[in-house]
Amino acid sequence: MGLNLTEALLIAFTSIAMVFLVLVGLMLVTMTFKYIFKEPPSEKAPAPRSGLEKAPAPDTLPLNKDPEMVAALTALIVANEETPDNQYTVVSVERMNAKGAVSDST
């Protein structure tokens, strides 16, 4: 009961086609979820922010401290993930040791 090449290719093609049809069906089902479980719009919803507004440049940071500025901006991004509606301003940049205390050498 051996298969020749054409029968094997036909089985392979049919199997691949069935997998893709199932994947397309799952995609359609998940796409319809956003219409089925759509939340009614809230009247008190805040206006969406585009994120493209230009914030005023802080005057207290020196311009030649690029690594410190990157660290400060990274910390602001992490802090902003928890509460996205807050606005933060970098006041100073100080190096901290591994325990979280501010070190004397900068």
N, C-alpha and C positions, 0 to 999 in steps of 0.2 A: 504494500500500500504506500508507494512512494509518490511524492509530488513532483511534477515537472516544474520548470522555471516559470511558466506563465501562470500556473495555479498558485504558486508561492507569491508571485508579484501581485496577483489579484487579491489574495488574502491580506497581504501587507497593506496595499492601498485601501482596501475596505476598512481595515482596522484603524488606520491613521485617519481616514475620513470620519469614522464614527467618533473617535476621540475629539476631533476638532468640532464636530457637531454638538457633542455634549458640552464642550467648553463654551461655545457660542451660546448655547441654551442657558448655561449658568451665568454668563455675562448679562444676558437679557433679563434674567430673573433678578440679579443684583441691581441692574439699572432701574427696574420698576420699583424697587424698594424705596427710592427717594420720592416717588410719587405716591406710593401707598401710605408710607409713614411720615408724610410731610407735616411739620408742625405749623399751626396757624401763626401768622405774623403777629408779633407782640406790638401793642401800641406804644409802649414805653421803651422800645429798643433804641439804643444809642445809634447815632449816625455812624456808618462805617468810615474808618480812617484809611486814607489811601497809603499812608506810610511814606509818602514822598514829600511831606512838608519839611522844609528846611529848619532845623533847630538852630538857635543862636549859638555861635561858637563860644566856648568858655574862654575867658581872658586870663584865668589863673594858672593854666597849664603851660609849661615851656614847650616850644615847638621842637626841640631837639631830643625829646625823650620818646621816640617811637615805640620801643618795646613796652614801656610803661603805659603808653596810651592804648596799645593793643590789649594789654592785660586789663586795663580799666574798662574798655569797651566790651571785652568778653564777659567781664563780671556783670556789667549792666545788662547784657543780653540774657545771661542766665537769670538774673534777678527779675527781668521783665517777662520771662516765660511763666513765672508763677502768678504774677498779677499784671496783665498786659495793659491795663488802663492807667497805670501810674507813669509819671514823668520824673526822670532822674536827672541830676546835674552832677558832673564830676567836679569836686571841690579841690581835692589834692590827691597826689599819687605817692604812696609810701610803701616800701618793701616790707613784706611780712616773712617771718620765719615759719618753719614747718608746724609749729604749735599754734600759730595764728596771732602771735604777739608782734607788734611793730618793732623792727630792728633799728638800731641806731645808725648803722652804716647805709648810706644811700648812694 
